[in-house]
Amino acid sequence: MSKTVAEIMTPNPVTVKPQTPLQEAIQILAEKRISGLPVVDDAGALIGVISESDLMWQETGADPPPYVMFLDSVIYLKNPARYEKELHKALGQTVGEVMSDEPITVNTDCNLREAARLMHEKNVRRLPVVDSDKQVVGILTQGDIIRSMAS
């Protein structure tokens, strides 16, 4: 019988809110030596995730999309909306301005193999574990899965 997410997840993970100052979230990540945090609303429902990759924009900044000039018109070769989003992340001061707002989640009774496949396909290092009300009840990381494989 395969394990479920509930058996190996880390329960009650540290969470932040969208209005949390970015510097505070960075401190939590550094002090707890974790790579991401679930972002919850005032009711505790998951609305996003902030990760190290979201924070990299703070250091690297955003590059404007490539374009060509044609008859006094600018023609973008990539979607300029993506640049605006990257720029917003680079200049953001709160978690809500920088977080990824479409988190991939699993529930507690999800099969561990299925959760691992989802993490691999979506190229994510962690999955928030939510109940039926979107309340965060745990977090599943690649490290949790590796430790489970070893035991």
C-alpha positions, 0 to 999 in steps of 0.5 A, spaced: 500 500 500 502 506 497 503 512 502 499 518 502 501 525 503 498 526 510 503 521 512 509 524 510 508 532 510 510 537 514 504 539 518 502 546 520 507 550 516 509 557 517 505 561 512 505 569 511 499 574 508 499 578 502 500 584 506 507 581 509 513 586 508 517 582 503 523 583 508 520 579 513 518 573 508 526 573 506 528 573 514 523 567 515 526 563 509 533 565 511 532 563 518 528 557 517 532 554 511 526 553 507 525 555 500 518 557 500 512 559 504 504 558 503 501 565 502 494 565 506 488 570 506 485 573 513 481 566 513 487 562 512 485 560 505 491 559 500 491 564 495 499 563 493 506 561 494 512 565 495 519 562 493 526 563 492 525 564 485 519 569 486 525 573 490 530 572 485 527 578 481 529 582 487 536 581 485 536 580 478 531 586 475 527 585 469 529 585 462 525 589 457 522 584 452 525 584 445 522 589 440 523 591 433 521 598 430 517 598 423 515 604 420 515 608 427 511 602 431 514 598 436 513 591 435 514 586 441 517 579 439 515 577 446 509 578 450 510 585 454 505 583 459 510 578 462 515 584 462 510 588 466 509 582 471 517 581 472 518 588 473 512 588 478 516 582 482 522 586 481 520 592 485 515 589 489 515 591 497 510 586 499 509 578 499 502 579 495 506 583 489 511 578 488 508 571 490 506 566 485 498 566 485 496 560 482 499 555 487 499 547 485 496 544 491 494 537 493 490 534 499 492 530 505 489 523 502 493 524 495 497 518 493 505 520 495 507 517 488 501 522 484 504 528 488 511 526 486 509 526 479 505 532 480 512 536 483 516 533 477 511 535 471 510 542 474 517 543 476 516 545 483 520 543 490 514 544 494 506 543 494 502 546 499 497 541 502 490 543 503 483 541 506 476 542 502 476 549 505 483 551 502 486 551 509 493 550 509 494 543 513 501 542 511 507 542 506 510 537 502 517 538 499 522 534 495 526 532 501 520 529 505 519 525 499 526 523 499 526 521 506 520 517 506 524 513 500 530 512 505 525 509 510 
